[in-house]
Amino acid sequence: MHQDRPIPVLALTWLELRTLFRSWLVRVWLAAAVLLSFVTVLSGWRMLPLPVMIASLVFPFLVFPWFVVIVVLGTNAVVASRMDSVADGILSRPITRFEFLVAAWLARVITVFAVFAIAVVPAALVVGLADRPVESDPVATYGVVMACLVVGLVLMGILSLGFFVGVILRNAWLALLVVLFVWYPVNLLFTTFRLEELSPVSLNQALPTLMRKTW
């Protein structure tokens, strides 16, 4: 019986993914993120070296404006009205509330990573492979892999923060306000002391150096 428990979680995750990618929030976010990456590449084509260009592509996800969208995705996952609408289904099927929360969180993590990959990876490849009129400033494979891992962990942390606050408060707008009013002042403090591990701003500033590092 316990071996079958991942099945409802995967089914719920797939259902959540379909719902998310049908929502206007995710569709508009994806289109806007791709457009912003395109504008970033055009504006820095003749000026920015490769590591700085990639960091510029990542910046909207770590700081603004896509940081806010990621928090909204997390806080909207389990608001009170939504939990009430699925309560009957949870009670009438072998699905626990914990499994629903795991599926909702996992679907949003996949969504954030998918939008990030679609918006950033093609633009970074174009910039990296093209012959641009800027001084050569290559990146290392190890540095790029580590930068992707660190950025992925930070994005997951931002989403999880919004998700956790949303679960506690069960009010999307209140949870969003709490996260924004707490996070930005705290992040400013982290940035002041150059705590890259905790501050997305400092992390973004450190990305060019990280991407140049070899093993």
C-alpha positions as CSV (number, residue, x, y, z in Angstrom):
1,M,0.0,0.0,0.0
2,H,2.8,2.4,0.9
3,Q,4.5,1.7,-2.4
4,D,1.5,3.2,-4.3
5,R,1.4,6.5,-2.4
6,P,3.5,8.4,-4.9
7,I,0.8,7.7,-7.6
8,P,-1.8,10.2,-6.3
9,V,0.9,12.8,-5.7
10,L,2.1,12.5,-9.3
11,A,-1.5,12.6,-10.5
12,L,-2.2,15.7,-8.5
13,T,1.1,17.3,-9.7
14,W,0.1,16.7,-13.3
15,L,-3.3,18.2,-12.7
16,E,-1.8,21.2,-11.0
17,L,0.7,21.7,-13.9
18,R,-2.1,21.6,-16.4
19,T,-4.1,24.2,-14.4
20,L,-1.1,26.4,-14.0
21,F,-0.1,26.5,-17.7
22,R,-3.7,27.2,-18.6
23,S,-3.8,30.2,-16.2
24,W,-3.3,33.7,-17.6
25,L,-0.7,34.4,-14.9
26,V,1.7,31.8,-16.1
27,R,1.0,32.5,-19.8
28,V,1.5,36.2,-19.5
29,W,4.6,35.7,-17.3
30,L,6.2,33.3,-19.8
31,A,5.5,35.7,-22.7
32,A,6.8,38.7,-20.7
33,A,9.9,36.8,-19.5
34,V,10.8,35.8,-23.0
35,L,10.2,39.3,-24.3
36,L,12.3,40.9,-21.5
37,S,15.2,38.4,-22.2
38,F,15.0,39.4,-25.9
39,V,15.2,43.1,-25.0
40,T,18.1,42.5,-22.6
41,V,20.1,40.7,-25.3
42,L,19.5,43.5,-27.8
43,S,20.4,46.2,-25.4
44,G,23.6,44.6,-24.2
45,W,24.6,42.9,-27.5
46,R,27.5,45.3,-28.2
47,M,28.5,46.2,-24.7
48,L,28.1,43.3,-22.1
49,P,30.6,40.4,-21.9
50,L,29.1,37.0,-21.7
51,P,29.1,36.5,-17.9
52,V,27.5,39.9,-17.3
53,M,24.9,39.3,-20.0
54,I,23.8,36.0,-18.4
55,A,23.6,37.6,-15.0
56,S,21.5,40.3,-16.6
57,L,19.1,37.6,-17.9
58,V,18.9,36.0,-14.5
59,F,18.4,39.3,-12.6
60,P,14.6,39.7,-13.1
61,F,14.0,36.2,-11.6
62,L,16.1,36.8,-8.5
63,V,15.1,40.4,-7.7
64,F,12.4,42.1,-9.8
65,P,9.9,41.8,-11.4
66,W,9.6,38.0,-11.7
67,F,10.5,37.6,-8.0
68,V,7.0,38.9,-7.2
69,V,5.4,36.5,-9.7
70,I,7.2,33.6,-8.1
71,V,6.0,34.7,-4.7
72,V,2.4,35.1,-6.0
73,L,2.5,31.5,-7.4
74,G,3.5,30.2,-4.0
75,T,1.0,32.2,-1.9
76,N,-1.9,31.4,-4.3
77,A,-1.4,27.6,-4.0
78,V,-3.4,26.8,-0.8
79,V,-5.6,29.8,0.0
80,A,-8.7,29.2,2.1
81,S,-11.2,29.2,-0.7
82,R,-9.1,26.7,-2.7
83,M,-8.7,24.4,0.2
84,D,-12.4,24.4,0.8
85,S,-13.1,23.5,-2.8
86,V,-10.8,20.4,-2.7
87,A,-11.8,19.4,0.8
88,D,-14.5,17.0,-0.4
89,G,-12.2,15.4,-2.9
90,I,-9.6,14.8,-0.2
91,L,-12.1,13.3,2.2
92,S,-13.7,11.0,-0.5
93,R,-10.4,9.7,-2.0
94,P,-7.2,8.2,-0.5
95,I,-5.5,11.6,-0.7
96,T,-4.1,13.3,2.3
97,R,-3.8,17.0,2.8
98,F,0.0,16.6,3.0
99,E,0.0,14.9,-0.4
100,F,-2.1,17.8,-1.9
101,L,0.4,20.3,-0.5
102,V,3.4,18.3,-1.8
103,A,1.8,18.1,-5.3
104,A,0.9,21.9,-5.3
105,W,4.4,22.8,-4.3
106,L,6.1,20.4,-6.8
107,A,4.0,21.7,-9.6
108,R,4.9,25.2,-8.9
109,V,8.6,24.4,-8.7
110,I,8.4,22.7,-12.1
111,T,6.6,25.7,-13.5
112,V,9.2,28.2,-12.2
113,F,12.0,26.1,-13.5
114,A,10.3,25.7,-16.9
115,V,9.7,29.4,-17.3
116,F,13.2,30.2,-16.3
117,A,14.7,27.7,-18.7
118,I,12.5,28.8,-21.6
119,A,13.3,32.5,-21.0
120,V,17.0,32.4,-20.1
121,V,18.6,29.3,-21.6
122,P,18.0,30.0,-25.4
123,A,19.0,33.7,-24.9
124,A,22.2,32.6,-23.1
125,L,23.0,30.1,-25.8
126,V,22.5,32.7,-28.6
127,V,24.8,35.2,-26.7
128,G,27.4,32.5,-26.0
129,L,27.6,31.1,-29.5
130,A,27.3,34.3,-31.5
131,D,30.2,36.4,-32.7
132,R,29.5,39.6,-30.8
133,P,31.6,42.8,-31.1
134,V,32.7,42.7,-27.4
135,E,35.9,41.6,-25.8
136,S,36.1,37.9,-25.2
137,D,35.2,36.9,-21.6
138,P,34.6,33.2,-21.7
139,V,32.8,31.2,-19.0
140,A,33.7,27.8,-17.6
141,T,31.5,24.8,-17.8
142,Y,31.9,24.1,-14.1
143,G,31.1,27.7,-13.3
144,V,28.0,27.7,-15.4
145,V,26.7,24.4,-13.8
146,M,27.4,25.7,-10.3
147,A,25.7,29.0,-11.1
148,C,22.6,27.2,-12.4
149,L,22.4,25.0,-9.3
150,V,22.7,28.0,-7.0
151,V,20.1,30.0,-8.9
152,G,17.8,27.0,-8.9
153,L,18.1,26.6,-5.2
154,V,17.4,30.3,-4.6
155,L,14.3,30.2,-6.9
156,M,13.1,27.2,-5.0
157,G,13.7,29.0,-1.7
158,I,11.8,32.1,-2.9
159,L,8.8,29.9,-4.0
160,S,8.9,27.9,-0.9
161,L,8.8,31.0,1.3
162,G,5.7,32.2,-0.4
163,F,4.2,28.8,-0.3
164,F,4.9,28.4,3.4
165,V,3.5,31.8,4.3
166,G,0.4,31.1,2.1
167,V,-0.2,27.8,3.9
168,I,0.0,29.5,7.3
169,L,-2.2,32.5,6.5
170,R,-4.4,31.0,3.8
171,N,-4.9,34.4,2.3
172,A,-3.0,35.1,-0.9
173,W,-3.0,38.9,-0.6
174,L,-2.0,39.0,3.0
175,A,0.7,36.4,2.5
176,L,2.1,38.3,-0.5
177,L,2.2,41.6,1.5
178,V,3.9,39.8,4.5
179,V,6.6,38.3,2.2
180,L,7.3,41.5,0.4
181,F,7.4,43.7,3.5
182,V,9.6,41.3,5.3
183,W,11.8,40.0,2.5
184,Y,13.0,43.3,0.8
185,P,14.2,45.0,4.0
186,V,15.9,41.8,5.1
187,N,17.4,41.3,1.6
188,L,18.7,44.9,1.7
189,L,20.5,44.0,4.9
190,F,22.0,40.8,3.4
191,T,23.1,42.8,0.3
192,T,24.8,45.4,2.5
193,F,26.9,42.7,4.2
194,R,27.5,40.8,0.8
195,L,25.9,37.6,2.0
196,E,25.6,35.9,-1.4
197,E,24.2,32.8,0.1
198,L,21.2,34.7,1.5
199,S,20.8,37.7,-0.8
200,P,19.6,37.3,-4.4
201,V,21.0,40.8,-5.2
202,S,24.5,39.9,-4.0
203,L,24.2,36.5,-5.7
204,N,23.3,38.2,-9.0
205,Q,26.3,40.4,-8.6
206,A,28.5,37.4,-7.9
207,L,27.3,35.3,-10.8
208,P,29.8,36.6,-13.4
209,T,32.7,35.7,-11.1
210,L,31.1,32.3,-10.4
211,M,30.6,31.5,-14.0
212,R,34.3,32.2,-14.8
213,K,35.5,29.7,-12.2
214,T,37.0,26.4,-13.2
215,W,37.1,23.2,-11.1
